Amino acid sequence: MKKPTLKAPKLKAPKLKAPDLSAVKGGSRTGQSLLAGVAVLGLVFGIAELRAPAAPAAGEAGKRTTTQVERTALVCPPPLQGAVGSTALTLFSPEGGAGSAGTGLLGEVTPDNVLAAQSPVRPAASASGQPSDAPSGGPAKPAGPVLDARVTLAKPGVPVSGPAANNDSAPGTFAIATGNLAPGFTATQTTTSEQGAAALSGIRCAPSGTSFWFAGASTAADRYDYVTLVNADSLPAVVDLRMYGDKGLIENDLATGLAVAPGTSQQVLLSGLTKGQVGDLAVHVVARSGRVGVGVHARDGAKGADWLEPSADPAASVTIPGIPADVTTAHLVVATDSPDDADLKVQLSGKNGWFTPANKETIHVKAGMTATLDFQFAAESREGASAIRLTPSDPAHATPVVAGLRVDRENKGKTEAAWLAGGAPVGTRASIADNRAGQTALLLTATDADAKVRVTSSAGASGGAPASKEVAVPAGTTVTVDGIDPAGVNGPYAITVETLSGGPVFAARQLSVGVRDIPTFTTQQLRDDHATVQVPQVAGDAGVVLK
């Protein structure tokens, strides 16, 4: 007997409203869910009938198209970690974004602001309280949730900067950009402090996530290292801190199951989580549920302070860019959570390519532990800025690792530290904000092959002419880009690096600010801004609702 063929009936899509399930008498939650499911199916079927997507061209099924992002969200940690100082927050979006004029703003992480961010982003209303979309002469429409912005970005190509709340109770902040401001949107937080010793702490604000690695934390004497957790989402998060030392994983119930409510920030002092002092730690922050923004800030008595650069995810090969030309010492921390040991070759970039430093040829990392290596840099033997590359000694036995590097500058017996980390190439394009005239250096490292990039300096927040130049980077070398300040620059400016040809390029920005007579500095990497995403091409099939 031949089976009958079922055809989807041609239904007109009525203007349906979701039913008020709370009015169903005696309706359990299960019953309400079933009714909601029926309503959703009806809506889906109606939309499929009216808005069937165009079929892809012949031979294009399964291909992907590239489109720009329409919304970018970043999170910055609370600015001060038991210190006294002042913090600047700088926003920037490069030119080139398509679409309608967007919104760019930064606000404090509070429950109200987080709630407002779930809707189309709207800055706080004007003093009159009249929404901009209210009809002239008529009653005001309900304003809806608004976001209390601390800094607002007006247009692409020109950065904007504003102060953070500078007190111990200041929360984290989050920044959102939409429309033509979303592609390449970046935010930077820079703090100058003078408590105990002058220090410059800088961090590139990053998206919320579920996994973050930091190598180089410590609970040694005079070290005050804080992990900051910021929940800028509308759902609660539960977080574990996994700490690895030279004897393996450090167990502590206080480091697990940390609850972070929506719109709140937490600061955890690491010294309260280890038994005794542990000089070299790798910290893996894992969100069991929800998402968080994470930072680790280190303060080493009178020797300086800074944010630890987050490491790239564990990988068999690691490149740490951004070693300044005038540092005197460097301390490398490598860790693995793998069940296998890691044996790595150590190389530095030089003027003629990668080379192996004397007596520092390799490093052995035991499974689930950390290992360290120290470098001394004599001024007379330096060849300029540099980078470190770690690769498997035996390519057939490649163990994923993470790595961090503390670098110290010294002047008249006073030191300042910064923490670098294993990074990722700039990819198509990357930007960094809050660069300052006469105080900024850009360091570029090509790892595998010669490369060419374009470096663009934006106008300053209060004036100046943008400038652009092409820079060649030979394989295995680190190039310090000169003359990057825009002409007539007034206020902080942004730097954008675009890969034009050749192999991968790693980039780091060094900001140096003299505080008293201490050579304070901070270094941040430039990482691919992911301004575009790939979207698969799909064909409509209304019949799926019958399957």
Residue pairs with C-beta under 8 A, 6 or more apart in sequence:
6 546
8 542
8 543
8 545
8 546
10 49
11 45
11 46
11 49
12 46
12 49
13 45
13 46
13 47
13 49
13 50
14 46
16 39
16 42
16 43
16 46
18 36
18 39
19 35
19 36
19 39
21 27
21 32
21 35
21 36
22 32
24 31
24 32
24 35
27 35
41 545
44 545
45 542
45 545
48 540
48 542
48 545
49 542
52 540
52 542
53 538
53 539
53 540
55 539
55 540
56 63
56 537
56 539
60 537
61 537
61 539
62 536
62 537
63 536
63 537
64 534
64 535
64 536
64 537
65 534
65 535
65 537
66 532
66 533
66 534
66 535
67 532
67 533
67 535
68 97
68 98
68 99
68 182
68 183
68 531
68 532
68 533
69 182
69 183
69 530
69 531
69 532
69 533
70 99
70 178
70 179
70 182
71 176
71 177
71 178
71 182
72 176
72 177
72 178
72 182
72 183
72 185
72 207
73 117
73 174
73 175
73 176
73 207
73 208
73 232
74 174
74 175
74 176
74 185
74 186
74 187
74 205
74 206
74 207
74 293
75 109
75 172
75 173
75 174
75 175
75 205
75 206
75 207
75 208
75 230
75 232
75 292
75 293
76 89
76 106
76 172
76 173
76 174
76 175
76 187
76 189
76 203
76 205
76 230
76 293
76 295
77 172
77 189
77 203
77 228
77 230
77 265
77 293
77 294
77 295
77 297
77 307
78 170
78 171
78 172
78 228
78 230
78 265
78 267
79 87
79 164
79 165
79 166
79 170
79 189
79 191
80 87
80 166
80 167
80 168
80 170
80 191
80 193
81 224
81 226
81 228
81 267
81 297
81 299
82 168
82 224
82 226
82 299
83 191
83 193
83 195
83 196
83 199
83 299
83 305
84 193
84 194
84 195
85 166
85 191
85 192
85 193
85 194
85 195
85 199
86 163
86 166
86 191
86 192
86 193
87 163
87 164
87 166
87 189
87 190
87 191
87 192
88 161
88 162
88 163
88 164
88 189
88 190
88 191
88 434
88 492
89 106
89 150
89 151
89 161
89 162
89 163
89 164
89 173
89 187
89 188
89 189
90 151
90 159
90 160
90 161
90 187
90 188
90 189
90 190
90 433
90 434
90 461
90 492
90 494
91 104
91 105
91 106
91 151
91 153
91 159
91 160
91 161
91 175
91 177
91 185
91 186
91 187
91 433
92 153
92 158
92 159
92 160
92 185
92 186
92 187
92 188
92 431
92 433
92 458
92 494
93 104
93 153
93 156
93 157
93 177
93 180
93 181
93 182
93 183
93 184
93 185
93 186
94 156
94 157
94 183
94 184
94 429
94 431
94 456
94 458
94 494
94 496
94 529
95 156
95 157
96 156
96 183
96 184
97 156
97 179
97 180
97 181
97 182
97 183
97 184
97 531
98 180
99 179
99 180
100 179
100 180
101 155
101 179
101 180
102 177
102 178
102 179
102 180
102 181
102 182
103 121
103 122
103 123
103 176
103 177
103 178
103 179
103 181
104 152
104 153
104 154
104 175
104 176
104 177
104 178
104 181
104 185
105 121
105 123
105 147
105 149
105 151
105 152
105 153
105 175
105 176
105 177
106 149
106 150
106 151
106 152
106 162
106 173
106 174
106 175
106 176
106 187
107 113
107 117
107 147
107 148
107 149
107 150
107 173
107 174
108 148
108 150
108 165
108 170
108 171
108 172
108 173
109 171
109 172
109 173
109 174
109 230
109 231
109 232
109 263
109 264
109 265
110 148
110 171
110 263
111 261
111 262
111 263
111 264
112 145
112 148
112 263
113 147
113 148
113 174
113 263
114 174
114 231
114 232
114 233
114 234
114 262
114 263
115 145
115 234
115 263
116 122
116 145
116 146
116 147
116 148
117 147
117 174
117 176
117 232
118 145
118 234
119 144
119 145
120 178
121 147
121 176
121 178
122 144
122 145
122 146
122 147
123 146
123 147
123 149
123 152
124 146
124 147
124 148
124 149
125 131
125 143
125 146
129 140
129 143
130 140
131 140
131 141
131 143
133 141
134 140
134 141
135 141
147 176
150 162
150 164
150 165
150 173
151 160
151 161
151 162
151 175
152 160
153 159
153 160
153 177
153 181
154 160
155 181
156 180
156 181
157 458
157 459
157 466
158 458
158 459
158 461
159 433
159 434
159 458
159 460
159 461
159 491
159 492
159 493
159 494
160 461
161 433
161 434
161 461
161 491
161 492
164 170
164 173
164 189
164 191
165 171
171 230
171 264
171 265
172 228
172 230
172 232
172 265
172 293
173 189
173 205
174 230
174 232
174 293
175 185
175 187
175 205
177 185
182 531
183 529
183 531
183 532
184 429
184 431
184 496
184 529
184 531
185 529
186 204
186 205
186 431
186 432
186 433
186 494
186 529
187 204
187 205
187 433
188 202
188 203
188 204
188 205
188 432
188 433
188 434
188 524
189 202
189 203
189 205
190 200
190 201
190 202
190 434
190 511
190 522
191 200
191 201
191 202
192 198
192 199
192 200
192 513
192 515
192 520
193 199
193 201
193 305
194 515
194 516
196 299
196 301
196 302
197 301
197 302
197 303
197 304
197 305
197 414
197 416
197 518
198 416
198 515
198 516
198 518
198 520
199 299
199 304
199 305
199 306
199 416
199 515
199 518
199 520
200 306
200 416
200 511
200 512
200 513
200 515
200 520
200 521
200 522
201 297
201 305
201 306
201 307
201 522
202 306
202 307
202 434
202 511
202 522
202 523
202 524
203 295
203 307
203 524
204 432
204 524
204 525
204 527
205 293
206 293
206 310
207 293
208 230
208 231
208 232
208 233
208 291
208 292
208 293
209 287
209 291
209 292
209 293
209 294
210 286
210 287
210 291
210 292
211 284
211 285
211 286
211 287
211 313
212 284
212 285
212 294
212 310
213 282
213 283
213 284
213 285
213 310
213 311
213 312
213 313
213 314
213 402
214 282
214 283
214 285
214 296
214 308
214 310
214 311
214 404
214 421
215 282
215 308
215 311
215 333
215 334
215 335
215 370
215 402
215 403
215 404
215 421
215 422
216 280
216 281
216 282
216 298
216 308
216 331
216 333
216 404
216 405
216 406
216 419
216 421
217 225
217 243
217 270
217 281
217 282
217 283
217 296
217 298
217 308
218 225
218 270
218 278
218 279
218 280
218 281
218 298
218 300
219 225
219 270
219 271
219 273
219 274
219 277
219 278
219 279
219 281
220 277
220 278
220 279
221 277
222 300
222 301
222 303
223 271
223 298
223 299
223 300
223 301
224 269
224 271
224 298
224 299
225 269
225 270
225 271
225 281
225 296
225 297
225 298
225 299
226 267
226 268
226 269
226 270
226 296
226 297
227 241
227 267
227 268
227 270
227 283
227 285
227 294
227 295
227 296
228 265
228 266
228 267
228 268
228 294
228 295
228 296
228 297
229 237
229 239
229 258
229 260
229 265
229 266
229 267
229 268
229 285
229 292
229 293
229 294
230 260
230 264
230 265
230 266
230 292
230 293
230 294
230 295
231 237
231 260
231 261
231 262
231 263
231 264
231 265
231 290
231 291
231 292
231 293
232 263
232 293
233 262
233 290
233 291
234 262
235 262
235 289
235 290
235 291
236 259
236 260
236 261
236 262
236 289
236 290
237 259
237 260
237 287
237 289
237 290
237 291
237 292
238 257
238 258
238 259
238 260
238 287
238 288
238 289
238 290
239 257
239 258
239 259
239 260
239 285
239 286
239 287
239 288
239 292
240 255
240 256
240 257
240 258
240 285
240 286
240 288
241 255
241 256
241 258
241 268
241 273
241 283
241 284
241 285
242 249
242 255
242 283
242 284
242 285
242 286
242 337
243 249
243 250
243 252
243 255
243 270
243 273
243 274
243 278
243 281
243 282
243 283
243 284
244 250
244 281
244 282
244 283
244 284
244 335
244 337
244 368
244 369
244 370
245 274
245 278
245 280
245 281
245 369
245 370
246 278
246 279
246 280
246 369
246 370
246 371
246 372
247 369
248 368
248 369
249 337
249 368
250 273
250 274
250 275
250 278
250 281
252 273
252 274
254 272
254 273
255 268
255 273
257 288
258 266
258 268
260 266
260 290
260 292
270 281
270 283
271 277
274 281
280 333
280 370
280 372
281 333
281 370
282 333
282 335
282 370
282 402
282 404
283 296
284 337
285 292
285 294
294 310
295 307
295 308
296 307
296 308
296 310
297 305
297 306
297 307
297 308
298 305
298 306
298 307
298 308
298 417
298 419
299 305
300 417
302 414
303 408
303 415
303 416
303 417
304 408
304 415
304 416
304 417
304 418
304 520
305 417
306 417
306 418
306 419
306 522
307 419
307 522
308 404
308 419
308 421
309 404
309 419
309 420
309 421
309 423
309 523
309 524
309 525
310 421
311 318
311 402
311 403
311 404
311 421
311 422
311 423
312 318
312 402
312 421
312 422
312 423
312 424
313 402
314 336
314 337
314 338
314 400
314 401
314 402
315 400
315 401
315 422
316 391
316 392
316 398
316 399
316 400
316 401
317 389
317 390
317 391
317 392
317 398
318 334
318 389
318 390
318 401
318 402
318 403
318 422
319 387
319 388
319 389
319 390
319 422
319 423
319 445
319 447
319 506
320 332
320 387
320 388
320 389
320 390
320 403
320 404
320 405
320 420
320 421
320 422
320 423
321 387
321 420
321 423
321 443
321 444
321 445
321 478
321 506
321 507
321 508
321 525
322 385
322 387
322 420
322 443
322 508
322 509
322 510
322 523
322 525
323 330
323 385
323 386
323 387
323 388
323 405
323 407
323 420
323 443
323 478
324 385
324 407
324 409
324 441
324 443
324 510
324 521
324 523
325 382
325 384
325 385
325 386
325 480
326 379
326 382
326 409
327 377
327 407
327 408
327 409
328 376
328 377
328 379
328 408
328 409
328 410
329 374
329 375
329 376
329 377
329 407
329 408
330 374
330 375
330 377
330 405
330 406
330 407
330 408
331 372
331 373
331 374
331 375
331 405
331 406
332 346
332 363
332 372
332 373
332 374
332 375
332 388
332 403
332 404
332 405
333 370
333 371
333 372
333 403
333 404
333 405
333 406
334 342
334 344
334 363
334 365
334 370
334 371
334 372
334 373
334 390
334 401
334 402
334 403
335 365
335 369
335 370
335 371
335 401
335 402
335 403
336 342
336 365
336 367
336 368
336 369
336 399
336 400
336 401
336 402
337 368
338 367
338 368
338 399
338 400
338 401
339 367
339 368
340 367
340 397
340 399
341 364
341 365
341 366
341 367
341 399
342 364
342 365
342 392
342 399
342 400
342 401
343 362
343 363
343 364
343 365
343 392
343 393
343 394
343 397
343 399
344 362
344 363
344 364
344 365
344 390
344 391
344 392
344 393
344 401
345 356
345 361
345 362
345 390
345 391
345 392
345 393
346 356
346 357
346 360
346 361
346 362
346 363
346 373
346 388
346 389
346 390
347 354
347 355
347 356
347 357
347 388
347 389
347 390
347 391
348 354
348 355
348 356
348 357
348 386
348 387
348 388
348 389
349 386
349 387
349 389
349 445
349 476
349 477
349 478
350 383
350 386
350 476
350 477
351 383
351 384
351 477
352 476
352 477
353 474
353 475
353 476
353 477
354 389
354 476
357 375
360 373
360 375
362 393
363 371
363 373
363 390
364 371
365 371
365 399
365 401
384 478
384 480
385 441
385 443
385 478
385 480
386 478
387 443
387 445
387 478
387 506
388 403
388 405
389 447
390 401
390 403
390 422
392 398
392 399
402 421
402 422
403 421
403 422
404 419
404 420
404 421
404 422
405 419
405 420
405 421
406 417
406 418
406 419
406 420
407 417
407 418
407 419
407 420
407 523
408 415
408 416
408 417
409 415
409 416
409 417
409 519
409 521
410 519
411 517
411 518
411 519
412 517
414 517
414 518
414 519
416 518
416 519
416 520
416 521
418 521
418 522
418 523
420 508
420 523
420 525
421 525
423 506
423 508
423 525
423 527
424 506
424 525
424 527
424 528
425 447
425 499
425 504
425 505
425 506
425 528
426 453
426 497
426 498
426 499
426 505
426 506
426 507
426 526
426 527
426 528
427 499
427 527
427 528
427 529
427 530
428 498
428 499
428 528
428 529
428 531
428 532
429 496
429 497
429 498
429 499
429 528
429 529
429 531
430 496
430 497
430 507
430 526
430 527
430 528
430 529
431 494
431 495
431 496
431 497
431 526
431 529
432 494
432 495
432 509
432 524
432 526
433 492
433 494
434 492
434 494
434 511
435 457
435 484
435 492
435 493
435 494
435 495
435 509
435 511
436 492
436 493
436 511
436 513
437 460
437 485
437 489
437 493
438 485
439 511
439 512
439 513
440 484
440 485
440 495
440 509
440 510
440 511
440 512
441 480
441 481
441 509
441 510
441 512
442 455
442 480
442 481
442 484
442 495
442 497
442 507
442 508
442 509
442 510
443 478
443 479
443 480
443 481
443 507
443 508
443 509
443 510
444 453
444 471
444 473
444 478
444 479
444 481
444 497
444 505
444 506
444 507
445 473
445 477
445 478
445 479
445 505
445 506
445 507
446 473
446 474
446 475
446 476
446 477
446 502
446 503
446 504
446 505
447 475
447 476
447 503
447 504
447 505
447 506
448 475
448 503
448 504
449 475
449 502
449 503
450 472
450 473
450 474
450 475
450 502
450 503
451 472
451 473
451 475
451 499
451 500
451 501
451 502
451 503
451 504
451 505
452 470
452 471
452 472
452 473
452 499
452 500
452 501
452 502
453 470
453 471
453 473
453 497
453 498
453 499
453 500
453 505
453 507
454 468
454 469
454 470
454 471
454 497
454 498
454 500
455 468
455 469
455 470
455 471
455 481
455 484
455 495
455 496
455 497
456 466
456 467
456 468
456 495
456 496
456 497
456 498
457 466
457 467
457 468
457 484
457 485
457 486
457 489
457 493
457 494
457 495
458 466
458 486
458 493
458 494
458 495
458 496
459 465
459 466
459 486
459 489
459 493
460 486
460 489
460 490
460 491
460 492
460 493
461 490
461 491
461 492
461 493
462 490
462 491
463 488
463 489
463 490
463 491
464 486
464 487
464 488
464 489
464 490
464 491
464 493
465 486
465 487
465 488
466 486
467 484
467 485
467 486
467 487
469 481
469 483
469 484
470 500
471 479
471 481
472 479
473 479
473 502
473 505
475 503
484 495
485 493
486 493
495 509
495 526
497 505
497 507
497 526
499 505
506 525
507 525
507 526
508 523
508 524
508 525
508 526
509 523
509 524
509 525
509 526
510 521
510 522
510 523
511 521
511 522
511 523
511 524
512 519
512 520
512 521
513 520
513 521
514 520
